[in-house]
């Protein structure tokens, strides 16, 4: 396929485990991605590669690759993470088949910088369904600062930033944490800063009222052994984090 396009979807039954790539050269195409994985001994046909597009229709620097098994996907992330493609170091993260299919479609509302979500998906009210979710996105999270006993949550907005997540926290754990609330999209984790995990994630809700209810009910709730702090964040901040941009200016604007 041409650079910036998306390859056709292959059989979900044979290539079901998805890896998200971040930091690709803008000119990278499916063949480049296949060759990248071949260097590690992994078979990824061109038909099992999708090149992500940003909101402007240009390559986002993200791609999704389907591997035959979870074991292959785990090993690829371990062995090929931060290896080079062209002159760029590429980061590899877990993903899912729904996100891959959204990238393949190239449609508006698909992965923009690496995340998407479908309102009122098959999970029912309060569950985030459809083909969404997304991988790791931006540089350093967003939202507002505050201490654990006197948390400043900022001005109400439709998104919440989560802080203090276990570094292993998954999209499903976040969805379960907010079970009972309607969610639009989830950014399960933001990209590491200086190679250190942030322990932050974003969740978008359909209305400010829903986000406010979720914040009030779940502030200092637990995931695993960690207590989670919640902060309001705008959708623009969440999208900036997903696209890998510096979100500190969004925090400063809200202080």
C-alpha distance (Angstrom), angle and dihedral (degrees) to the residues before:
residue distance angle dihedral
X1 . . .
X2 3.76 . .
X3 3.79 118.6 .
X4 3.77 110.6 -86.7
X5 3.81 93.0 25.4
X6 3.76 128.8 102.0
X7 3.76 126.4 -117.9
X8 3.80 120.1 -124.8
X9 3.77 115.7 -90.7
X10 3.75 117.1 -97.9
X11 3.78 128.7 -150.9
X12 3.76 110.2 -52.5
X13 3.77 90.1 -154.4
X14 3.80 97.3 62.2
X15 3.82 100.1 33.3
X16 3.78 104.8 34.7
X17 3.82 106.1 140.0
X18 3.78 113.6 86.0
X19 3.79 130.9 -156.3
X20 3.77 122.5 -168.2
X21 3.81 118.5 -142.9
X22 3.79 121.8 -154.8
X23 3.81 128.9 -169.7
X24 3.80 101.3 32.9
X25 3.81 120.6 160.1
X26 3.81 110.1 -97.5
X27 3.80 89.4 -117.1
X28 3.82 95.3 54.9
X29 3.81 116.1 123.9
X30 3.80 135.7 -174.1
X31 3.79 93.4 -85.8
X32 3.81 90.8 54.8
X33 3.79 89.9 52.0
X34 3.82 92.3 48.2
X35 3.81 90.2 51.4
X36 3.81 90.6 48.3
X37 3.81 90.8 58.2
X38 3.80 92.6 40.6
X39 3.81 88.7 62.6
X40 3.80 86.8 66.8
X41 3.78 93.6 44.6
X42 3.81 95.8 -101.5
X43 3.79 122.8 138.3
X44 3.81 110.2 -136.3
X45 3.83 112.3 159.5
X46 3.78 118.4 -149.4
X47 3.80 88.0 -111.7
X48 3.82 89.0 63.9
X49 3.82 94.9 56.3
X50 3.81 127.4 88.5
X51 3.80 122.5 -172.0
X52 3.80 111.9 -146.7
X53 3.79 123.0 -126.3
X54 3.79 127.5 -153.5
X55 3.81 125.6 -133.8
X56 3.82 89.4 -86.2
X57 3.81 91.8 56.7
X58 3.80 93.6 -109.2
X59 3.82 124.9 121.0
X60 3.79 110.5 -78.5
X61 3.81 96.8 -154.9
X62 3.81 89.2 -108.3
X63 3.79 129.8 108.5
X64 3.79 137.4 175.3
X65 3.79 125.3 -140.6
X66 3.81 127.3 -170.7
X67 3.80 118.6 -143.7
X68 3.81 127.9 -168.5
X69 3.81 97.8 -110.6
X70 3.78 145.1 10.6
X71 3.79 88.5 -110.8
X72 3.80 91.6 56.7
X73 3.80 91.2 47.1
X74 3.81 92.4 50.1
X75 3.80 92.1 47.4
X76 3.81 92.4 46.9
X77 3.80 91.3 52.5
X78 3.79 90.3 49.6
X79 3.80 98.3 44.5
X80 3.80 102.4 34.6
X81 3.79 103.1 34.8
X82 3.82 110.4 124.6
X83 3.79 93.0 7.5
X84 3.78 115.6 137.5
X85 3.77 130.9 -98.8
X86 3.77 106.1 -172.0
X87 3.79 104.7 -39.0
X88 3.81 95.6 -28.3
X89 3.78 130.3 94.5
X90 3.80 108.2 -131.5
X91 3.80 124.2 -147.5
X92 3.81 120.3 -151.5
X93 3.80 125.4 -151.2
X94 3.82 138.2 171.1
X95 3.80 116.1 -90.4
X96 3.81 139.0 161.5
X97 3.78 141.2 -115.9
X98 3.80 93.3 -108.0
X99 3.79 91.9 59.0
X100 3.79 89.7 47.6
X101 3.80 91.2 52.5
X102 3.81 90.9 49.4
X103 3.81 89.8 54.2
X104 3.80 91.0 47.0
X105 3.79 91.0 54.7
X106 3.78 91.9 54.1
X107 3.79 87.0 -155.0
X108 3.80 126.7 147.6
X109 3.77 107.6 -88.3
X110 3.78 92.8 35.9
X111 3.80 120.7 118.0
X112 3.79 107.4 -40.8
X113 3.75 104.7 -172.6
X114 3.78 89.1 -17.9
X115 3.76 111.9 -50.2
X116 3.76 139.5 80.5
X117 3.78 140.8 154.3
X118 3.78 139.8 -164.9
X119 3.78 120.4 -133.0
X120 3.79 116.9 -127.5
X121 3.79 94.3 6.4
X122 3.78 125.3 178.6
X123 3.79 91.9 -78.9
X124 3.80 87.7 79.6
X125 3.81 128.6 -134.2
X126 3.77 112.5 -12.8
X127 3.79 93.8 14.3
X128 3.77 124.8 99.3
X129 3.79 106.3 -127.9
X130 3.77 140.2 168.1
X131 3.75 125.7 54.3
X132 3.72 98.8 -42.8
X133 3.65 140.7 113.1
X134 3.54 124.9 92.8
X135 3.69 143.3 -142.6
X136 3.70 127.5 -123.1
X137 3.70 120.8 -28.1
X138 3.72 134.4 162.7
X139 3.72 142.8 22.8
X140 3.72 113.1 -88.3
X141 3.75 109.8 -20.4
X142 3.74 125.5 -103.0
X143 3.74 144.6 -125.0
X144 3.77 126.7 81.1
X145 3.73 139.5 -39.2
X146 3.76 124.8 -116.7
X147 3.78 142.6 144.8
X148 3.80 123.5 -105.8
X149 3.80 95.1 -108.5
X150 3.81 99.3 39.2
X151 3.78 106.4 29.1
X152 3.79 118.7 -172.6
X153 3.78 106.0 -148.7
X154 3.82 98.6 -176.9
X155 3.80 125.5 -143.0
X156 3.83 117.0 -22.9
X157 3.80 113.7 -93.1
X158 3.80 138.3 161.5
X159 3.82 95.5 -101.8
X160 3.78 132.6 62.9
X161 3.78 127.2 -153.5
X162 3.79 114.6 -145.3
X163 3.81 118.7 -149.3
X164 3.79 129.4 -171.2
X165 3.81 98.6 34.4
X166 3.79 119.6 159.9
X167 3.78 106.2 -101.6
X168 3.80 88.5 -121.0
X169 3.83 94.0 53.7
X170 3.80 112.7 135.8
X171 3.79 133.3 -151.8
X172 3.81 89.4 -107.2
X173 3.81 91.5 55.2
X174 3.81 90.1 52.2
X175 3.80 91.1 48.4
X176 3.81 90.1 49.9
X177 3.81 90.6 48.1
X178 3.82 89.4 58.2
X179 3.79 96.0 38.0
X180 3.79 109.4 147.9
X181 3.80 93.1 37.8
X182 3.79 126.7 92.8
X183 3.80 112.4 -115.9
X184 3.77 129.9 -167.7
X185 3.81 101.1 -169.8
X186 3.78 142.7 -12.2
X187 3.80 131.5 -145.7
X188 3.82 98.7 -165.5
X189 3.79 96.7 -161.6
X190 3.77 140.7 -7.0
X191 3.78 121.7 -123.7
X192 3.80 118.6 -86.6
X193 3.80 118.4 -91.9
X194 3.80 114.0 -137.4
X195 3.81 86.3 -8.7
X196 3.82 91.3 -58.8
X197 3.82 120.8 118.9
X198 3.81 113.7 -116.1
X199 3.78 99.1 -148.2
X200 3.82 87.5 -138.9
X201 3.80 134.0 123.7
X202 3.81 139.1 168.0
X203 3.79 133.3 -131.2
X204 3.81 125.0 -169.9
X205 3.81 121.0 -150.1
X206 3.82 127.1 -164.3
X207 3.82 95.3 -116.7
X208 3.79 140.7 17.6
X209 3.81 88.8 -115.7
X210 3.80 92.0 56.4
X211 3.81 91.3 48.0
X212 3.81 90.4 48.6
X213 3.81 92.2 50.3
X214 3.81 90.6 49.4
X215 3.78 92.1 49.3
X216 3.79 93.0 48.9
X217 3.80 93.7 47.1
X218 3.80 100.3 40.6
X219 3.81 104.5 34.1
X220 3.82 107.4 130.3
X221 3.79 91.4 6.3
X222 3.79 116.6 148.8
X223 3.78 134.6 -110.8
X224 3.75 107.5 -173.6
X225 3.81 106.1 -38.9
X226 3.81 94.3 -28.8
X227 3.80 127.0 98.8
X228 3.81 111.3 -137.5
X229 3.80 124.0 -138.8
X230 3.80 118.0 -153.6
X231 3.80 128.6 -152.5
X232 3.78 132.9 177.8
X233 3.79 115.7 -107.7
X234 3.78 132.5 176.2
X235 3.77 122.7 -115.8
X236 3.81 88.2 -116.6
X237 3.79 89.6 59.0
X238 3.79 92.0 48.9
X239 3.80 91.4 50.0
X240 3.80 90.9 47.5
X241 3.80 90.1 52.6
X242 3.80 90.7 48.4
X243 3.80 90.4 51.1
X244 3.80 92.0 51.1
X245 3.81 97.0 -110.3
X246 3.80 127.5 143.5
X247 3.81 105.4 -94.1
X248 3.79 98.5 -173.0
X249 3.80 91.6 101.4
X250 3.80 89.1 61.4
X251 3.78 90.5 55.6
X252 3.80 92.1 48.5
X253 3.80 91.7 50.8
X254 3.80 90.8 55.9
X255 3.80 98.0 46.1
